Amino acid sequence: MKTIYDCHRKRRDEVRDEILNWIYLNQHRTPLEIITGNSEGMKWVVREICKQNSIHVRESWVNGGVLLIDKV
């Protein structure tokens, strides 16, 4: 079963407030999928939060609207 955080219908400030907590709560369920859609701004928000917390995030090669976290 995939562990997914969907950014659709969320504002960037909502994602800033929620995403790190969601990652830590689900860190044992990797890989984690974060659906950003094609929004470069949303991808930037997620990447920055991960970078600030030393969490490696990568773009899915299958779907460019999905960011993946393999290990926390």
PDB file of N, CA, C and O in Angstrom:
ATOM      1  N   MET A   1       0.841  -1.188   0.000  1.00  0.00           N
ATOM      2  CA  MET A   1       0.000   0.000   0.000  1.00  0.00           C
ATOM      3  C   MET A   1       0.884   1.249   0.000  1.00  0.00           C
ATOM      4  O   MET A   1       1.800   1.371   0.813  1.00  0.00           O
ATOM      5  N   LYS A   2       0.605   2.155  -0.903  1.00  0.00           N
ATOM      6  CA  LYS A   2       1.387   3.376  -1.006  1.00  0.00           C
ATOM      7  C   LYS A   2       0.987   4.376   0.073  1.00  0.00           C
ATOM      8  O   LYS A   2      -0.177   4.461   0.464  1.00  0.00           O
ATOM      9  N   THR A   3       1.969   5.122   0.539  1.00  0.00           N
ATOM     10  CA  THR A   3       1.720   6.204   1.482  1.00  0.00           C
ATOM     11  C   THR A   3       1.846   7.499   0.693  1.00  0.00           C
ATOM     12  O   THR A   3       2.925   7.847   0.213  1.00  0.00           O
ATOM     13  N   ILE A   4       0.725   8.208   0.567  1.00  0.00           N
ATOM     14  CA  ILE A   4       0.652   9.352  -0.344  1.00  0.00           C
ATOM     15  C   ILE A   4       0.172  10.602   0.388  1.00  0.00           C
ATOM     16  O   ILE A   4      -0.773  10.560   1.177  1.00  0.00           O
ATOM     17  N   TYR A   5       0.846  11.709   0.106  1.00  0.00           N
ATOM     18  CA  TYR A   5       0.394  13.034   0.534  1.00  0.00           C
ATOM     19  C   TYR A   5       0.040  13.785  -0.736  1.00  0.00           C
ATOM     20  O   TYR A   5       0.889  13.968  -1.609  1.00  0.00           O
ATOM     21  N   ASP A   6      -1.200  14.218  -0.846  1.00  0.00           N
ATOM     22  CA  ASP A   6      -1.681  14.886  -2.048  1.00  0.00           C
ATOM     23  C   ASP A   6      -1.779  16.388  -1.802  1.00  0.00           C
ATOM     24  O   ASP A   6      -2.538  16.831  -0.940  1.00  0.00           O
ATOM     25  N   CYS A   7      -1.021  17.160  -2.549  1.00  0.00           N
ATOM     26  CA  CYS A   7      -0.997  18.621  -2.402  1.00  0.00           C
ATOM     27  C   CYS A   7      -2.129  19.314  -3.156  1.00  0.00           C
ATOM     28  O   CYS A   7      -2.325  20.520  -3.006  1.00  0.00           O
ATOM     29  N   HIS A   8      -2.869  18.566  -3.958  1.00  0.00           N
ATOM     30  CA  HIS A   8      -3.967  19.188  -4.710  1.00  0.00           C
ATOM     31  C   HIS A   8      -4.974  19.806  -3.744  1.00  0.00           C
ATOM     32  O   HIS A   8      -5.261  19.249  -2.684  1.00  0.00           O
ATOM     33  N   ARG A   9      -5.497  20.949  -4.122  1.00  0.00           N
ATOM     34  CA  ARG A   9      -6.483  21.701  -3.335  1.00  0.00           C
ATOM     35  C   ARG A   9      -5.931  22.195  -2.007  1.00  0.00           C
ATOM     36  O   ARG A   9      -6.698  22.502  -1.095  1.00  0.00           O
ATOM     37  N   LYS A  10      -4.605  22.277  -1.885  1.00  0.00           N
ATOM     38  CA  LYS A  10      -3.971  22.818  -0.687  1.00  0.00           C
ATOM     39  C   LYS A  10      -3.147  24.036  -1.077  1.00  0.00           C
ATOM     40  O   LYS A  10      -2.541  24.080  -2.147  1.00  0.00           O
ATOM     41  N   ARG A  11      -3.138  25.011  -0.195  1.00  0.00           N
ATOM     42  CA  ARG A  11      -2.292  26.181  -0.412  1.00  0.00           C
ATOM     43  C   ARG A  11      -0.870  25.840   0.004  1.00  0.00           C
ATOM     44  O   ARG A  11      -0.647  24.913   0.782  1.00  0.00           O
ATOM     45  N   ARG A  12       0.081  26.586  -0.515  1.00  0.00           N
ATOM     46  CA  ARG A  12       1.489  26.318  -0.200  1.00  0.00           C
ATOM     47  C   ARG A  12       1.775  26.464   1.276  1.00  0.00           C
ATOM     48  O   ARG A  12       2.577  25.709   1.824  1.00  0.00           O
ATOM     49  N   ASP A  13       1.131  27.430   1.942  1.00  0.00           N
ATOM     50  CA  ASP A  13       1.370  27.587   3.377  1.00  0.00           C
ATOM     51  C   ASP A  13       0.803  26.409   4.168  1.00  0.00           C
ATOM     52  O   ASP A  13       1.352  26.058   5.212  1.00  0.00           O
ATOM     53  N   GLU A  14      -0.273  25.796   3.700  1.00  0.00           N
ATOM     54  CA  GLU A  14      -0.800  24.585   4.338  1.00  0.00           C
ATOM     55  C   GLU A  14       0.226  23.457   4.243  1.00  0.00           C
ATOM     56  O   GLU A  14       0.498  22.760   5.221  1.00  0.00           O
ATOM     57  N   VAL A  15       0.789  23.291   3.046  1.00  0.00           N
ATOM     58  CA  VAL A  15       1.779  22.239   2.827  1.00  0.00           C
ATOM     59  C   VAL A  15       3.002  22.499   3.702  1.00  0.00           C
ATOM     60  O   VAL A  15       3.540  21.568   4.301  1.00  0.00           O
ATOM     61  N   ARG A  16       3.450  23.757   3.783  1.00  0.00           N
ATOM     62  CA  ARG A  16       4.593  24.093   4.648  1.00  0.00           C
ATOM     63  C   ARG A  16       4.330  23.666   6.094  1.00  0.00           C
ATOM     64  O   ARG A  16       5.226  23.170   6.778  1.00  0.00           O
ATOM     65  N   ASP A  17       3.096  23.864   6.543  1.00  0.00           N
ATOM     66  CA  ASP A  17       2.749  23.530   7.928  1.00  0.00           C
ATOM     67  C   ASP A  17       2.615  22.029   8.168  1.00  0.00           C
ATOM     68  O   ASP A  17       2.899  21.556   9.268  1.00  0.00           O
ATOM     69  N   GLU A  18       2.189  21.279   7.164  1.00  0.00           N
ATOM     70  CA  GLU A  18       1.840  19.866   7.347  1.00  0.00           C
ATOM     71  C   GLU A  18       2.892  18.857   6.906  1.00  0.00           C
ATOM     72  O   GLU A  18       3.002  17.790   7.510  1.00  0.00           O
ATOM     73  N   ILE A  19       3.657  19.159   5.885  1.00  0.00           N
ATOM     74  CA  ILE A  19       4.431  18.119   5.191  1.00  0.00           C
ATOM     75  C   ILE A  19       5.504  17.478   6.067  1.00  0.00           C
ATOM     76  O   ILE A  19       5.663  16.257   6.035  1.00  0.00           O
ATOM     77  N   LEU A  20       6.234  18.253   6.839  1.00  0.00           N
ATOM     78  CA  LEU A  20       7.307  17.680   7.653  1.00  0.00           C
ATOM     79  C   LEU A  20       6.737  16.729   8.707  1.00  0.00           C
ATOM     80  O   LEU A  20       7.282  15.647   8.924  1.00  0.00           O
ATOM     81  N   ASN A  21       5.666  17.120   9.349  1.00  0.00           N
ATOM     82  CA  ASN A  21       5.022  16.255  10.328  1.00  0.00           C
ATOM     83  C   ASN A  21       4.538  14.964   9.667  1.00  0.00           C
ATOM     84  O   ASN A  21       4.700  13.880  10.227  1.00  0.00           O
ATOM     85  N   TRP A  22       3.943  15.079   8.474  1.00  0.00           N
ATOM     86  CA  TRP A  22       3.472  13.902   7.748  1.00  0.00           C
ATOM     87  C   TRP A  22       4.632  12.969   7.407  1.00  0.00           C
ATOM     88  O   TRP A  22       4.516  11.750   7.535  1.00  0.00           O
ATOM     89  N   ILE A  23       5.746  13.550   6.972  1.00  0.00           N
ATOM     90  CA  ILE A  23       6.922  12.727   6.630  1.00  0.00           C
ATOM     91  C   ILE A  23       7.396  11.954   7.850  1.00  0.00           C
ATOM     92  O   ILE A  23       7.635  10.749   7.759  1.00  0.00           O
ATOM     93  N   TYR A  24       7.536  12.621   8.984  1.00  0.00           N
ATOM     94  CA  TYR A  24       8.026  11.939  10.183  1.00  0.00           C
ATOM     95  C   TYR A  24       7.033  10.918  10.721  1.00  0.00           C
ATOM     96  O   TYR A  24       7.436   9.873  11.231  1.00  0.00           O
ATOM     97  N   LEU A  25       5.745  11.206  10.615  1.00  0.00           N
ATOM     98  CA  LEU A  25       4.743  10.240  11.070  1.00  0.00           C
ATOM     99  C   LEU A  25       4.733   8.977  10.206  1.00  0.00           C
ATOM    100  O   LEU A  25       4.371   7.903  10.685  1.00  0.00           O
ATOM    101  N   ASN A  26       5.126   9.101   8.944  1.00  0.00           N
ATOM    102  CA  ASN A  26       5.076   7.978   8.010  1.00  0.00           C
ATOM    103  C   ASN A  26       6.448   7.469   7.586  1.00  0.00           C
ATOM    104  O   ASN A  26       6.549   6.721   6.614  1.00  0.00           O
ATOM    105  N   GLN A  27       7.499   7.856   8.292  1.00  0.00           N
ATOM    106  CA  GLN A  27       8.855   7.517   7.866  1.00  0.00           C
ATOM    107  C   GLN A  27       9.117   6.019   7.783  1.00  0.00           C
ATOM    108  O   GLN A  27      10.024   5.596   7.066  1.00  0.00           O
ATOM    109  N   HIS A  28       8.357   5.221   8.487  1.00  0.00           N
ATOM    110  CA  HIS A  28       8.536   3.764   8.447  1.00  0.00           C
ATOM    111  C   HIS A  28       7.790   3.126   7.267  1.00  0.00           C
ATOM    112  O   HIS A  28       7.863   1.912   7.076  1.00  0.00           O
ATOM    113  N   ARG A  29       7.075   3.935   6.476  1.00  0.00           N
ATOM    114  CA  ARG A  29       6.284   3.424   5.353  1.00  0.00           C
ATOM    115  C   ARG A  29       6.867   3.819   3.998  1.00  0.00           C
ATOM    116  O   ARG A  29       6.122   3.980   3.031  1.00  0.00           O
ATOM    117  N   THR A  30       8.161   3.974   3.917  1.00  0.00           N
ATOM    118  CA  THR A  30       8.777   4.402   2.663  1.00  0.00           C
ATOM    119  C   THR A  30       8.604   3.347   1.580  1.00  0.00           C
ATOM    120  O   THR A  30       8.483   2.162   1.888  1.00  0.00           O
ATOM    121  N   PRO A  31       8.592   3.756   0.331  1.00  0.00           N
ATOM    122  CA  PRO A  31       8.764   5.115  -0.157  1.00  0.00           C
ATOM    123  C   PRO A  31       7.500   5.946   0.051  1.00  0.00           C
ATOM    124  O   PRO A  31       6.382   5.439  -0.045  1.00  0.00           O
ATOM    125  N   LEU A  32       7.699   7.215   0.333  1.00  0.00           N
ATOM    126  CA  LEU A  32       6.595   8.149   0.481  1.00  0.00           C
ATOM    127  C   LEU A  32       6.401   8.881  -0.836  1.00  0.00           C
ATOM    128  O   LEU A  32       7.370   9.285  -1.478  1.00  0.00           O
ATOM    129  N   GLU A  33       5.155   9.051  -1.234  1.00  0.00           N
ATOM    130  CA  GLU A  33       4.836   9.776  -2.464  1.00  0.00           C
ATOM    131  C   GLU A  33       4.176  11.092  -2.101  1.00  0.00           C
ATOM    132  O   GLU A  33       3.239  11.129  -1.304  1.00  0.00           O
ATOM    133  N   ILE A  34       4.667  12.164  -2.688  1.00  0.00           N
ATOM    134  CA  ILE A  34       4.065  13.478  -2.499  1.00  0.00           C
ATOM    135  C   ILE A  34       3.607  13.948  -3.871  1.00  0.00           C
ATOM    136  O   ILE A  34       4.423  14.218  -4.752  1.00  0.00           O
ATOM    137  N   ILE A  35       2.306  14.040  -4.040  1.00  0.00           N
ATOM    138  CA  ILE A  35       1.746  14.454  -5.323  1.00  0.00           C
ATOM    139  C   ILE A  35       1.669  15.975  -5.337  1.00  0.00           C
ATOM    140  O   ILE A  35       0.913  16.580  -4.578  1.00  0.00           O
ATOM    141  N   THR A  36       2.458  16.575  -6.206  1.00  0.00           N
ATOM    142  CA  THR A  36       2.490  18.032  -6.328  1.00  0.00           C
ATOM    143  C   THR A  36       1.788  18.508  -7.584  1.00  0.00           C
ATOM    144  O   THR A  36       1.473  19.692  -7.707  1.00  0.00           O
ATOM    145  N   GLY A  37       1.542  17.613  -8.507  1.00  0.00           N
ATOM    146  CA  GLY A  37       1.040  18.029  -9.808  1.00  0.00           C
ATOM    147  C   GLY A  37       2.166  18.728 -10.556  1.00  0.00           C
ATOM    148  O   GLY A  37       3.342  18.519 -10.258  1.00  0.00           O
ATOM    149  N   ASN A  38       1.810  19.543 -11.511  1.00  0.00           N
ATOM    150  CA  ASN A  38       2.822  20.207 -12.323  1.00  0.00           C
ATOM    151  C   ASN A  38       3.254  21.557 -11.758  1.00  0.00           C
ATOM    152  O   ASN A  38       3.960  22.308 -12.431  1.00  0.00           O
ATOM    153  N   SER A  39       2.846  21.870 -10.550  1.00  0.00           N
ATOM    154  CA  SER A  39       3.176  23.157  -9.941  1.00  0.00           C
ATOM    155  C   SER A  39       4.637  23.197  -9.500  1.00  0.00           C
ATOM    156  O   SER A  39       5.029  22.531  -8.542  1.00  0.00           O
ATOM    157  N   GLU A  40       5.432  23.987 -10.213  1.00  0.00           N
ATOM    158  CA  GLU A  40       6.842  24.138  -9.834  1.00  0.00           C
ATOM    159  C   GLU A  40       6.958  24.796  -8.461  1.00  0.00           C
ATOM    160  O   GLU A  40       7.886  24.502  -7.708  1.00  0.00           O
ATOM    161  N   GLY A  41       6.027  25.678  -8.137  1.00  0.00           N
ATOM    162  CA  GLY A  41       6.034  26.333  -6.830  1.00  0.00           C
ATOM    163  C   GLY A  41       5.827  25.345  -5.697  1.00  0.00           C
ATOM    164  O   GLY A  41       6.497  25.430  -4.668  1.00  0.00           O
ATOM    165  N   MET A  42       4.905  24.409  -5.877  1.00  0.00           N
ATOM    166  CA  MET A  42       4.641  23.400  -4.849  1.00  0.00           C
ATOM    167  C   MET A  42       5.827  22.453  -4.728  1.00  0.00           C
ATOM    168  O   MET A  42       6.200  22.064  -3.621  1.00  0.00           O
ATOM    169  N   LYS A  43       6.420  22.079  -5.857  1.00  0.00           N
ATOM    170  CA  LYS A  43       7.610  21.223  -5.819  1.00  0.00           C
ATOM    171  C   LYS A  43       8.726  21.927  -5.055  1.00  0.00           C
ATOM    172  O   LYS A  43       9.430  21.302  -4.262  1.00  0.00           O
ATOM    173  N   TRP A  44       8.887  23.227  -5.294  1.00  0.00           N
ATOM    174  CA  TRP A  44       9.921  24.001  -4.615  1.00  0.00           C
ATOM    175  C   TRP A  44       9.698  24.006  -3.103  1.00  0.00           C
ATOM    176  O   TRP A  44      10.644  23.835  -2.334  1.00  0.00           O
ATOM    177  N   VAL A  45       8.447  24.201  -2.676  1.00  0.00           N
ATOM    178  CA  VAL A  45       8.120  24.212  -1.240  1.00  0.00           C
ATOM    179  C   VAL A  45       8.531  22.891  -0.600  1.00  0.00           C
ATOM    180  O   VAL A  45       9.204  22.878   0.430  1.00  0.00           O
ATOM    181  N   VAL A  46       8.126  21.785  -1.210  1.00  0.00           N
ATOM    182  CA  VAL A  46       8.431  20.459  -0.659  1.00  0.00           C
ATOM    183  C   VAL A  46       9.939  20.220  -0.641  1.00  0.00           C
ATOM    184  O   VAL A  46      10.482  19.745   0.357  1.00  0.00           O
ATOM    185  N   ARG A  47      10.612  20.546  -1.735  1.00  0.00           N
ATOM    186  CA  ARG A  47      12.068  20.340  -1.793  1.00  0.00           C
ATOM    187  C   ARG A  47      12.798  21.177  -0.742  1.00  0.00           C
ATOM    188  O   ARG A  47      13.729  20.683  -0.106  1.00  0.00           O
ATOM    189  N   GLU A  48      12.399  22.417  -0.550  1.00  0.00           N
ATOM    190  CA  GLU A  48      13.050  23.288   0.431  1.00  0.00           C
ATOM    191  C   GLU A  48      12.892  22.761   1.847  1.00  0.00           C
ATOM    192  O   GLU A  48      13.851  22.756   2.619  1.00  0.00           O
ATOM    193  N   ILE A  49      11.685  22.317   2.196  1.00  0.00           N
ATOM    194  CA  ILE A  49      11.454  21.764   3.529  1.00  0.00           C
ATOM    195  C   ILE A  49      12.303  20.518   3.728  1.00  0.00           C
ATOM    196  O   ILE A  49      12.899  20.333   4.790  1.00  0.00           O
ATOM    197  N   CYS A  50      12.361  19.670   2.722  1.00  0.00           N
ATOM    198  CA  CYS A  50      13.181  18.464   2.819  1.00  0.00           C
ATOM    199  C   CYS A  50      14.662  18.825   2.933  1.00  0.00           C
ATOM    200  O   CYS A  50      15.384  18.240   3.740  1.00  0.00           O
ATOM    201  N   LYS A  51      15.108  19.774   2.138  1.00  0.00           N
ATOM    202  CA  LYS A  51      16.510  20.197   2.178  1.00  0.00           C
ATOM    203  C   LYS A  51      16.878  20.748   3.558  1.00  0.00           C
ATOM    204  O   LYS A  51      17.943  20.430   4.086  1.00  0.00           O
ATOM    205  N   GLN A  52      16.016  21.560   4.136  1.00  0.00           N
ATOM    206  CA  GLN A  52      16.270  22.153   5.451  1.00  0.00           C
ATOM    207  C   GLN A  52      16.360  21.087   6.546  1.00  0.00           C
ATOM    208  O   GLN A  52      16.961  21.318   7.596  1.00  0.00           O
ATOM    209  N   ASN A  53      15.762  19.923   6.295  1.00  0.00           N
ATOM    210  CA  ASN A  53      15.737  18.852   7.295  1.00  0.00           C
ATOM    211  C   ASN A  53      16.546  17.634   6.874  1.00  0.00           C
ATOM    212  O   ASN A  53      16.377  16.548   7.426  1.00  0.00           O
ATOM    213  N   SER A  54      17.426  17.819   5.891  1.00  0.00           N
ATOM    214  CA  SER A  54      18.331  16.760   5.405  1.00  0.00           C
ATOM    215  C   SER A  54      17.598  15.494   4.983  1.00  0.00           C
ATOM    216  O   SER A  54      18.034  14.380   5.271  1.00  0.00           O
ATOM    217  N   ILE A  55      16.475  15.686   4.296  1.00  0.00           N
ATOM    218  CA  ILE A  55      15.691  14.571   3.770  1.00  0.00           C
ATOM    219  C   ILE A  55      15.863  14.578   2.251  1.00  0.00           C
ATOM    220  O   ILE A  55      15.567  15.573   1.589  1.00  0.00           O
ATOM    221  N   HIS A  56      16.345  13.460   1.709  1.00  0.00           N
ATOM    222  CA  HIS A  56      16.552  13.362   0.257  1.00  0.00           C
ATOM    223  C   HIS A  56      15.215  13.138  -0.434  1.00  0.00           C
ATOM    224  O   HIS A  56      14.476  12.215  -0.093  1.00  0.00           O
ATOM    225  N   VAL A  57      14.917  13.976  -1.390  1.00  0.00           N
ATOM    226  CA  VAL A  57      13.683  13.856  -2.174  1.00  0.00           C
ATOM    227  C   VAL A  57      14.064  13.835  -3.652  1.00  0.00           C
ATOM    228  O   VAL A  57      14.997  14.518  -4.073  1.00  0.00           O
ATOM    229  N   ARG A  58      13.332  13.046  -4.431  1.00  0.00           N
ATOM    230  CA  ARG A  58      13.620  12.962  -5.868  1.00  0.00           C
ATOM    231  C   ARG A  58      12.319  12.977  -6.640  1.00  0.00           C
ATOM    232  O   ARG A  58      11.259  12.623  -6.124  1.00  0.00           O
ATOM    233  N   GLU A  59      12.425  13.395  -7.891  1.00  0.00           N
ATOM    234  CA  GLU A  59      11.256  13.396  -8.762  1.00  0.00           C
ATOM    235  C   GLU A  59      11.074  12.008  -9.354  1.00  0.00           C
ATOM    236  O   GLU A  59      12.042  11.358  -9.747  1.00  0.00           O
ATOM    237  N   SER A  60       9.842  11.567  -9.412  1.00  0.00           N
ATOM    238  CA  SER A  60       9.540  10.279 -10.023  1.00  0.00           C
ATOM    239  C   SER A  60       9.866  10.322 -11.504  1.00  0.00           C
ATOM    240  O   SER A  60       9.525  11.290 -12.183  1.00  0.00           O
ATOM    241  N   TRP A  61      10.512   9.303 -12.007  1.00  0.00           N
ATOM    242  CA  TRP A  61      10.814   9.256 -13.432  1.00  0.00           C
ATOM    243  C   TRP A  61       9.592   8.807 -14.230  1.00  0.00           C
ATOM    244  O   TRP A  61       9.559   8.968 -15.450  1.00  0.00           O
ATOM    245  N   VAL A  62       8.601   8.251 -13.563  1.00  0.00           N
ATOM    246  CA  VAL A  62       7.371   7.814 -14.223  1.00  0.00           C
ATOM    247  C   VAL A  62       6.376   8.972 -14.348  1.00  0.00           C
ATOM    248  O   VAL A  62       5.686   9.104 -15.359  1.00  0.00           O
ATOM    249  N   ASN A  63       6.313   9.814 -13.296  1.00  0.00           N
ATOM    250  CA  ASN A  63       5.343  10.909 -13.260  1.00  0.00           C
ATOM    251  C   ASN A  63       6.027  12.140 -12.672  1.00  0.00           C
ATOM    252  O   ASN A  63       6.353  12.161 -11.485  1.00  0.00           O
ATOM    253  N   GLY A  64       6.241  13.148 -13.481  1.00  0.00           N
ATOM    254  CA  GLY A  64       6.918  14.363 -13.044  1.00  0.00           C
ATOM    255  C   GLY A  64       6.159  15.172 -12.014  1.00  0.00           C
ATOM    256  O   GLY A  64       6.710  16.112 -11.442  1.00  0.00           O
ATOM    257  N   GLY A  65       4.906  14.828 -11.765  1.00  0.00           N
ATOM    258  CA  GLY A  65       4.088  15.519 -10.765  1.00  0.00           C
ATOM    259  C   GLY A  65       4.133  14.849  -9.406  1.00  0.00           C
ATOM    260  O   GLY A  65       3.321  15.153  -8.532  1.00  0.00           O
ATOM    261  N   VAL A  66       5.089  13.927  -9.222  1.00  0.00           N
ATOM    262  CA  VAL A  66       5.216  13.195  -7.969  1.00  0.00           C
ATOM    263  C   VAL A  66       6.658  13.286  -7.471  1.00  0.00           C
ATOM    264  O   VAL A  66       7.599  13.053  -8.230  1.00  0.00           O
ATOM    265  N   LEU A  67       6.825  13.624  -6.200  1.00  0.00           N
ATOM    266  CA  LEU A  67       8.120  13.592  -5.545  1.00  0.00           C
ATOM    267  C   LEU A  67       8.160  12.377  -4.627  1.00  0.00           C
ATOM    268  O   LEU A  67       7.151  12.023  -4.018  1.00  0.00           O
ATOM    269  N   LEU A  68       9.309  11.746  -4.527  1.00  0.00           N
ATOM    270  CA  LEU A  68       9.469  10.529  -3.737  1.00  0.00           C
ATOM    271  C   LEU A  68      10.525  10.701  -2.650  1.00  0.00           C
ATOM    272  O   LEU A  68      11.551  11.352  -2.848  1.00  0.00           O
ATOM    273  N   ILE A  69      10.244  10.105  -1.507  1.00  0.00           N
ATOM    274  CA  ILE A  69      11.216  10.044  -0.410  1.00  0.00           C
ATOM    275  C   ILE A  69      11.420   8.566  -0.119  1.00  0.00           C
ATOM    276  O   ILE A  69      10.488   7.867   0.278  1.00  0.00           O
ATOM    277  N   ASP A  70      12.636   8.099  -0.317  1.00  0.00           N
ATOM    278  CA  ASP A  70      12.932   6.672  -0.126  1.00  0.00           C
ATOM    279  C   ASP A  70      13.357   6.339   1.288  1.00  0.00           C
ATOM    280  O   ASP A  70      13.154   5.217   1.753  1.00  0.00           O
ATOM    281  N   LYS A  71      13.944   7.305   1.975  1.00  0.00           N
ATOM    282  CA  LYS A  71      14.473   7.050   3.316  1.00  0.00           C
ATOM    283  C   LYS A  71      14.480   8.360   4.093  1.00  0.00           C
ATOM    284  O   LYS A  71      14.808   9.418   3.556  1.00  0.00           O
ATOM    285  N   VAL A  72      14.114   8.269   5.359  1.00  0.00           N
ATOM    286  CA  VAL A  72      14.109   9.448   6.226  1.00  0.00           C
ATOM    287  C   VAL A  72      15.142   9.242   7.297  1.00  0.00           C
ATOM    288  O   VAL A  72      15.325  10.107   8.154  1.00  0.00           O
TER     289      VAL A  72
END
